[in-house]
Amino acid sequence: MFKLVVSCGYKANKLQRLRYDLEQLRKSMTISNDTKMLILFCSQTVFIMICALERVALLSLAYVGSVTNKLKLIVIYSQQRKDI
């Protein structure tokens, strides 16, 4: 089982710790051997651009989640054996 642990904090006494269970994420996306996947941390601007591309069906977003207010976690996958 793969886990990605993200730790971030605005102050030392307010440390936020978020865990993403990548194995469960993989299962929920039903990834086959032909599928490529990209896990990406990006800024709000890039996040908005990627979501815009997804809306016009240029990308398939499997999962989008907030890590902090300014950082997003995005998993993009392709089932057509194309480079991401």
SVG drawing of the C-alpha trace seen along z (x, -y; Angstrom):
<svg xmlns="http://www.w3.org/2000/svg" viewBox="-16 -32 23 36">
<polyline fill="none" stroke="black" stroke-width="0.4" points="0.0,0.0 1.4,-3.4 0.7,-6.5 1.6,-10.1 1.8,-12.1 1.7,-15.9 2.6,-18.1 2.1,-21.8 1.6,-24.5 1.0,-28.2 2.4,-28.3 4.5,-25.8 1.7,-25.1 -0.9,-24.6 0.7,-21.9 -1.8,-20.3 -1.1,-16.8 -3.1,-15.2 -2.8,-11.7 -3.7,-10.5 -4.0,-6.7 -2.8,-6.3 -3.7,-2.6 -7.3,-3.4 -7.1,-6.2 -5.7,-3.7 -8.5,-1.2 -11.2,-3.9 -9.8,-4.8 -9.7,-1.2 -6.2,-1.7 -5.1,1.0 -1.7,1.8 -2.3,-0.5 -3.0,-3.5 -0.5,-6.2 -0.9,-8.5 0.6,-11.8 0.4,-13.1 1.0,-16.8 1.3,-19.5 0.5,-22.9 -0.5,-26.5 -4.0,-27.9 -3.4,-29.4 -2.2,-26.1 -5.0,-24.3 -7.6,-26.5 -5.9,-26.0 -5.9,-22.2 -9.6,-22.2 -10.4,-24.3 -8.7,-21.8 -10.6,-19.0 -13.9,-20.7 -13.2,-20.8 -12.3,-17.0 -8.6,-17.5 -7.6,-15.9 -9.2,-13.3 -9.0,-14.3 -9.3,-11.3 -9.0,-13.2 -8.6,-16.8 -8.1,-17.7 -7.0,-20.7 -3.8,-20.2 -3.8,-23.8 -5.5,-27.0 -2.7,-27.6 -1.6,-24.2 -3.6,-21.6 -3.1,-17.9 -4.2,-16.6 -4.1,-13.2 -4.4,-13.1 -4.6,-9.8 -4.8,-8.7 -6.3,-5.4 -5.1,-5.8 -1.4,-5.2 -0.6,-8.8 2.0,-10.9 0.5,-13.1"/>
</svg>
